[in-house]
Amino acid sequence: MPAYTGWNNNPFWRPNNWYGGTNPTTGQSQDWYDTPLVRDDLSPEMPRGEYERFLTEQGYGNFGRKDEWGRSMYNRTDSGYQAAQLTNPNLSYRDYLNTLEGGWMDNAYAALSAQARGDNTPGQTRRIMWG
């Protein structure tokens, strides 16, 4: 498995690939992410896509244990989002995820025990005995 080389090391979503998206007015390549069409219409219908983009931008877009742990947090972010909506019914999932930036995932992952991170796997340890 290749070593982590940066925040955009996600083979399934490349931040610098516009995927053929062009601005109809200018004809230039465009990421439509911050447009009302995506923000207001598509994003609420695709929370997993929003989360994958968020993960990649936080440095969790690869295949390592840390990245897979980040993906496993989707349900926790979804329930946290629902709880936050009880405080602010107008909160979007995108805006909720943006409140989670600032290294919270790195801090949460660092706080896990070695076993919870998968670093301590005695079942995979070979035991050699002589005699």
N, C-alpha and C positions, 0 to 999 in steps of 0.2 A: 504494500500500500504506500503511495507516495506521501512524503512528509507534507505537513500543512505549510502552504506557501503564501497565504494571504486571505483576506476576507472574501475575495471573490472566487475562491477555489471550489465552486459548486458546479459539477458538470451538468446539472439539471436546470440551473438558472444562472446565466452569465450577466452580471450587471451592465457590462459594456456592449452587449449584443442587443440591438433594438428589435430583433426578430422580425425584420421587414416593416416595422412601423414607420410610416412617413407622415409628415405634416401635409395635409392636402393643400394648404395655402402656399407654403414655401417649397415643398418637394424634398425637404431635408429630412434626414433620419430623426426620429423623435421617440423618447420614452414617454408614454402617455400616463405614467403613474400619477402625476400630480394634476391631471386634468379632471374636470367635473365628471366626465364620462366614466372614468375608472374609479375615482374617489367616491362618488355618490351612487353609481349604478352597479359597477362590477365588483368592487371590493367587498361590499357587504354580502354578496353572493358567494364569494370565494375566500373564506377566512383561512383555509389551509395555505392558499397561495400567498396571502398577506403574511402569514406566519413564516413560510419558507423564505420569503424575501427578508423579513426581519432577522431570522436566524443567520442568513448569509451575511448580512450587513454587520451582525454582531460577531462574526468570525466562527460560526457554527455550521457551515455549509458543506463540510467534507464528510468523510466516512469513519472517523475515529470514534472512540468511546465517548469522548466529550461531545462530539457533534450529535451522536445518536442519543445521548442523554438530553441534549437540547431539544431534539425532536420529541422525545418522550414527555416533555413539559407542555406540549400543546393542550392537553386536557386541563392541566392546571391553569394555564393562561385563559382558557375558555371559561372555566368556572370563576376565575378572578375577574374576568371581564363582566360576566353576568352579575357578580356581586357589586362591581363598580357601577354598573348600569342602575342598580337600585338607588345609588346616590345621585347619578346624573343620567337620566333616560336618553339624553341626546348624544351620549358618548359613543363614538364609533370604535370598532375593534382596532383600527389603525391608530387612532389617537390614544387608546388604552396601551397598545404596545409601545408607543413612543414615550409613555410615562415610565416604562420599564428599562429604558436605555440607561447607560451610565455604569456599566460593569456589573449590574446585579447578577447576571448569569455567571460571570466569572467568579464572583464572590460566593454564590450559592454552590457552584461546582467545587470550589476550593474548600468549602465547609463540609463537604461529604466525607465520610470515612473512606479509607482505602478500599474496603470491601464494597461499599456502595458505588464507588467509581469503577469497580471491576479490576482494581490493581492487585487485590489479594485474592487469588483464585487457587486455593490449595488443591482443588480437584484436578488442576492441570499441572501440578508439581510432580516431577518424577522423584521417586525415592529409590535410591540404590543402596543395597545392603550387601556386605561381604561376609562370607563365612558360612 
